[in-house]
């Protein structure tokens, strides 16, 4: 997947990139099983062509986009982001995609639209664990419209210079580097604009543990574990002390103003 | 040679000892050879926990198997299996303290207080400690069989704590399939004991009226 390196502020970290093998075999994608090694084993059944993404809700130009058209909608950029999982581990991944804002501008949201909902594929025929009671299917994630418009919010089609492996959310996923990984929905089939805060998958499953915002925040612990530190996969050895987690996953300079005046302890 | 005879063979205990060490050997080798996947710390913490539960089930299965299958020699292996439960729980606690908490005692203390599932797991370890410490013959003699047995009934509480610890840990993913398997196994093993206990009590009451005594 061809791309040019992004010049957006914060878009390319100089940290050591996680091995492709780790990034493509240590995944959370519950449609294919809850164990981290399950998606890599099971996701080969996912059919990514043909694929359409429906854009609807409060927009002037709703429509259906074939994946071929979506790929060409804007120039593909390479972005090297930190990825911080809510479980306390992190990676550094070179993604390929373009800002979500490019698509949003194209479909012209109405003035009343406040949120963007990302609805992902839930096909029990190709996704063996859809129907398990772990989560409500389909897996739904959402952003405030201004978050979705932020230049770092990436509509992602590839990683490590290649198209996304199925287990990483092929053919199109979201990557929001300042939020916990689960906010970045995989295998998106519908993008809906709305004026009400959407009910998101993990928030529905455990509202006291997973808020709507779920920004990376070392000062707000998960009720069952600390978020102050993290383990960088493949890098921090078994005996290394875990590294400190940064506010907004280190993207505070870029995204901090989105949350000015908000109580982040309440809006976790 | 019959199975019961094989159990009495002098090599039986050493063979079992080596078998019980195999999971540890694999984890040790895997950690050195980097064979434990993308997150070896997590793998070690979880595997040692799994093996603790497995050895707990195996240990608690000894007596029911001995009685039901009529294999008295099985009793020879119970102590060693029980000590392996302790061996793996120590590894579990060590892995957590080391790989997750960097041996920071203050952090560990905070974590135990903060997270109920850690507290429950830790309580299980604490309760298991006197059982391991009194597993040698002299301790049994010194305590007297009755008191020793009463102390070792704690294992039922420990089994409950272990399964609660695992349940709580998995509740984050609403994923209880594996927890259910262990819970059923432990419920069957403890249920069998309850049934034996009730039958014995009934038998004791009944016997006062019987002519046989």
Interface residues (C-beta under 8 A of the other chain):
Chain A: X21 X22 X25 X26 X30 X34 X36 X37 X89 X133 X134 X135 X205 X206 X209 X221 X224 X225 X226 X231 X233 X234 X238 X239 X241 X242
Chain B: X31 X37 X38 X39 X40 X41 X42 X44 X98 X99 X100 X102 X111 X114 X115 X117 X172 X173 X174 X175
